[in-house]
Amino acid sequence: MALAEKLRLARGAGFEGFEIDLTEEGSVNLKSTARELRDIRQAVDKHGLQLSGLATGLYWGANAASADPRVVAKASAILKRQLTVAANLGLDAVLVIPGAVGVDFIPGGEVVAYSDAYARARKFVAAAVPLAEKLKVTIGIENVWNKFLLSPREMVEFIDSFKSDRVGAYFDVGNALATGYPEHWIQLLGKRIARVHFKDYRRNVGTVDGFVELLSGDVNWPSVMQALRAVPYKGWCTAEMIPPVPFYKHAPEVLIENTARAMRGIFNL
């Protein structure tokens, strides 16, 4: 789907913001020029939206904790590009996966010893902190299914180790549910939270197939909202939905409309 169509659907459903992603060949890619990024900002403005953040799925193919220096170099290039693109788009936060111990949904993927992954992930992020501080863009570490930083206390320790306001959390509500409770993560992460992703999940499934539409899973949304207000968190909450094909074989745009309605309901809890 073309970016203009995505923006039209988002605005039509009532969304106020749009989280854009860095891809290999999409609207925002590794080779996008400053002029192209400026045109994207203008397109977003034209549709009455704001850009809320910069995500990417490129780290699934570039493990920053890999034993292969070529893979690590690729991950470092992605992060540097994210920070630069974000600055050009007027954004102050990017989503970063600092490394993976293992990823079940990538067949044959590299498995990295936890101690090695931690050391390499710290080195990877630390190398980017000077640029992040210069550009005033926060490196948002996402809690994700990478078998790494598995508890909120560990995430807090990792973030605080950089002693920089430009390293924070890109907290994903649904991702936390597989091994814990998102409201507990929010309480401990506190003001370290730079962005929030909304997803829902059914624990009894136990795989990535357990992600479901908002309000139809096991997330305790009243507790999540109470925790966010207590921080207090006043930034963007973005619905990061699994692509609509598994949910809607026909009229996939309905997922966007239903998600907007669900988010309005969650905000009112």
C-alpha positions as CSV (number, residue, x, y, z in Angstrom):
1,M,0.0,0.0,0.0
2,A,1.3,3.4,-0.9
3,L,2.2,5.8,2.0
4,A,-0.5,8.3,0.9
5,E,-3.1,5.6,1.1
6,K,-1.9,4.5,4.6
7,L,-2.1,8.1,5.8
8,R,-5.6,8.6,4.3
9,L,-6.8,5.4,6.1
10,A,-5.2,6.4,9.4
11,R,-6.7,9.9,9.4
12,G,-10.0,8.6,8.3
13,A,-10.1,6.2,11.2
14,G,-9.4,9.0,13.6
15,F,-5.7,8.5,14.4
16,E,-3.8,11.6,15.3
17,G,-0.3,10.2,14.7
18,F,1.5,7.8,12.4
19,E,4.5,5.7,13.2
20,I,6.7,5.4,10.2
21,D,9.2,2.6,9.6
22,L,12.7,2.4,8.1
23,T,12.9,-0.4,5.5
24,E,15.1,-1.6,2.7
25,E,13.1,-0.2,-0.1
26,G,10.0,1.5,1.4
27,S,9.0,5.2,1.6
28,V,11.6,5.7,4.2
29,N,14.7,3.6,3.5
30,L,18.4,3.3,4.0
31,K,19.0,5.6,1.0
32,S,16.3,8.2,1.5
33,T,17.6,11.7,0.8
34,A,16.9,14.7,3.0
35,R,14.6,16.1,0.3
36,E,12.6,12.9,0.1
37,L,12.2,12.9,3.9
38,R,11.1,16.5,3.8
39,D,8.5,15.5,1.2
40,I,7.2,12.8,3.5
41,R,6.9,15.2,6.4
42,Q,4.9,17.5,4.1
43,A,2.6,14.6,3.1
44,V,2.0,13.7,6.7
45,D,1.1,17.3,7.5
46,K,-1.2,17.4,4.5
47,H,-3.2,14.6,5.9
48,G,-3.6,16.3,9.2
49,L,-1.3,13.8,11.0
50,Q,1.9,14.0,13.1
51,L,4.8,11.5,12.9
52,S,4.9,9.7,16.3
53,G,8.1,7.7,16.0
54,L,10.5,5.7,13.8
55,A,10.4,1.9,14.0
56,T,12.1,-0.7,11.9
57,G,12.2,-4.5,11.4
58,L,15.7,-4.5,9.9
59,Y,17.3,-5.7,13.1
60,W,15.8,-9.1,12.7
61,G,18.3,-9.5,9.8
62,A,21.1,-7.7,11.7
63,N,21.6,-9.0,15.2
64,A,23.8,-6.3,17.0
65,A,24.9,-9.1,19.5
66,S,26.1,-11.4,16.7
67,A,29.6,-13.0,16.8
68,D,30.0,-12.0,13.2
69,P,31.5,-8.5,13.0
70,R,29.9,-8.0,9.5
71,V,26.4,-8.5,11.0
72,V,27.2,-6.1,13.9
73,A,28.5,-3.5,11.4
74,K,25.2,-3.8,9.5
75,A,23.2,-3.2,12.7
76,S,25.4,-0.2,13.6
77,A,24.8,1.3,10.2
78,I,21.0,0.8,10.6
79,L,21.0,2.6,14.0
80,K,23.1,5.4,12.7
81,R,20.7,5.8,9.7
82,Q,17.7,5.6,12.1
83,L,19.0,8.5,14.1
84,T,19.8,10.6,11.1
85,V,16.4,9.9,9.4
86,A,14.6,10.7,12.6
87,A,16.3,14.0,12.9
88,N,15.4,14.9,9.3
89,L,11.8,13.9,10.0
90,G,11.6,16.0,13.1
91,L,11.3,13.0,15.4
92,D,12.9,12.6,18.8
93,A,12.8,8.8,19.3
94,V,13.6,5.6,17.4
95,L,12.9,2.0,18.1
96,V,16.0,-0.2,18.6
97,I,16.5,-3.9,19.2
98,P,20.0,-3.9,20.8
99,G,20.7,-7.6,20.1
100,A,19.2,-11.0,20.4
101,V,20.2,-14.2,22.3
102,G,17.9,-16.2,20.0
103,V,14.7,-15.7,18.0
104,D,12.3,-18.6,17.7
105,F,10.5,-17.3,14.6
106,I,13.7,-17.0,12.6
107,P,14.5,-20.6,11.5
108,G,18.2,-21.4,11.9
109,G,18.9,-18.1,13.5
110,E,22.1,-17.5,15.5
111,V,22.1,-18.3,19.2
112,V,24.3,-16.1,21.3
113,A,25.5,-16.7,24.8
114,Y,23.6,-14.3,27.1
115,S,26.8,-12.8,28.7
116,D,28.2,-12.2,25.2
117,A,24.9,-10.7,24.0
118,Y,24.8,-8.3,26.9
119,A,28.4,-7.1,26.4
120,R,27.9,-6.6,22.7
121,A,24.6,-4.9,23.1
122,R,26.1,-2.4,25.5
123,K,28.9,-1.7,23.1
124,F,26.5,-1.3,20.2
125,V,24.3,1.2,22.0
126,A,27.2,3.1,23.6
127,A,28.8,3.7,20.2
128,A,25.6,5.5,19.0
129,V,25.0,7.6,22.2
130,P,27.2,10.6,21.1
131,L,25.2,10.9,17.8
132,A,21.9,10.5,19.5
133,E,22.8,13.3,21.9
134,K,24.0,15.5,19.1
135,L,20.8,15.0,17.1
136,K,18.6,15.0,20.2
137,V,17.0,11.7,19.3
138,T,16.3,9.0,22.0
139,I,17.4,5.5,21.4
140,G,14.3,3.6,22.5
141,I,15.2,0.0,23.6
142,E,12.2,-2.3,22.8
143,N,11.2,-5.2,25.0
144,V,10.8,-7.8,22.3
145,W,10.9,-11.6,21.7
146,N,14.7,-11.8,21.5
147,K,15.3,-13.7,24.7
148,F,17.2,-10.7,26.0
149,L,16.4,-8.1,28.8
150,L,13.7,-10.4,30.0
151,S,12.7,-8.4,33.1
152,P,11.9,-4.8,33.8
153,R,14.7,-4.6,36.4
154,E,17.2,-5.8,33.9
155,M,15.9,-3.3,31.3
156,V,16.2,-0.5,33.9
157,E,19.8,-1.5,34.6
158,F,20.7,-1.7,30.9
159,I,19.2,1.7,30.2
160,D,20.7,3.4,33.2
161,S,24.2,2.0,32.5
162,F,24.6,4.6,29.6
163,K,24.0,7.6,31.9
164,S,22.3,9.4,29.1
165,D,18.9,10.9,28.7
166,R,19.0,9.8,25.1
167,V,18.7,6.2,26.0
168,G,15.2,5.1,27.0
169,A,12.5,2.4,26.5
170,Y,10.3,1.9,23.5
171,F,7.9,-0.1,25.7
172,D,5.6,-2.7,24.1
173,V,2.6,-3.7,26.2
174,G,1.7,-6.9,24.4
175,N,5.3,-8.2,24.2
176,A,5.6,-8.0,28.0
177,L,2.6,-10.3,28.5
178,A,4.3,-13.5,27.5
179,T,6.6,-13.6,30.6
180,G,5.1,-11.0,32.9
181,Y,2.8,-8.1,33.4
182,P,3.1,-4.8,31.4
183,E,1.8,-2.7,34.3
184,H,4.8,-3.9,36.4
185,W,7.2,-2.9,33.6
186,I,5.7,0.5,33.4
187,Q,6.0,1.1,37.1
188,L,9.7,0.2,37.1
189,L,10.6,1.9,33.8
190,G,8.8,5.1,34.8
191,K,10.2,8.2,33.1
192,R,12.6,6.1,31.1
193,I,9.7,5.4,28.7
194,A,10.1,7.3,25.5
195,R,7.3,5.6,23.5
196,V,4.6,3.0,24.0
197,H,3.3,0.3,21.7
198,F,-0.1,-1.1,22.2
199,K,-0.7,-4.8,21.3
200,D,-2.8,-7.5,22.9
201,Y,-1.9,-11.1,23.4
202,R,-3.4,-14.4,24.6
203,R,-1.1,-16.3,26.9
204,N,-2.5,-19.7,26.3
205,V,-1.3,-19.6,22.7
206,G,2.3,-19.2,23.6
207,T,3.6,-18.2,20.2
208,V,3.5,-15.2,17.9
209,D,0.1,-16.5,16.8
210,G,-1.2,-15.3,20.2
211,F,-1.2,-11.7,19.2
212,V,-4.8,-10.5,18.7
213,E,-6.8,-7.3,18.3
214,L,-6.8,-4.8,21.1
215,L,-9.2,-5.6,23.9
216,S,-9.5,-9.2,22.8
217,G,-6.5,-10.6,24.7
218,D,-5.2,-10.9,28.2
219,V,-3.8,-7.4,28.8
220,N,-5.2,-5.8,31.9
221,W,-5.8,-2.5,30.2
222,P,-7.3,-0.6,33.2
223,S,-4.1,-1.5,35.1
224,V,-1.9,-0.5,32.2
225,M,-3.6,2.9,31.9
226,Q,-3.4,3.4,35.6
227,A,0.3,2.7,35.5
228,L,0.9,5.0,32.6
229,R,-0.9,7.9,34.3
230,A,1.0,7.3,37.5
231,V,4.4,7.7,35.7
232,P,3.1,10.1,34.4
233,Y,3.5,9.2,30.7
234,K,2.3,11.9,28.3
235,G,3.8,10.7,25.0
236,W,2.5,8.7,22.0
237,C,0.7,5.4,22.3
238,T,0.9,3.6,19.0
239,A,-1.0,0.6,17.9
240,E,1.6,-1.8,16.5
241,M,-0.7,-4.4,14.9
242,I,0.3,-7.7,13.3
243,P,-0.3,-7.4,9.5
244,P,-4.1,-7.8,8.8
245,V,-3.9,-11.0,6.6
246,P,-4.2,-13.4,9.6
247,F,-7.2,-11.4,10.9
248,Y,-8.9,-10.2,7.8
249,K,-8.8,-12.1,4.5
250,H,-11.1,-9.5,3.1
251,A,-11.4,-5.7,3.6
252,P,-8.2,-5.5,5.8
253,E,-8.8,-1.8,6.3
254,V,-11.4,-2.7,8.8
255,L,-8.6,-3.7,11.2
256,I,-7.5,0.0,11.2
257,E,-10.9,1.2,12.0
258,N,-11.5,-1.3,14.8
259,T,-8.0,-0.6,16.2
260,A,-8.8,3.2,16.4
261,R,-12.1,2.4,18.2
262,A,-10.3,0.1,20.6
263,M,-7.7,2.7,21.5
264,R,-10.3,5.3,22.2
265,G,-12.0,2.8,24.5
266,I,-8.6,2.0,26.3
267,F,-7.9,5.7,26.8
268,N,-11.3,6.1,28.5
269,L,-10.5,3.3,31.0
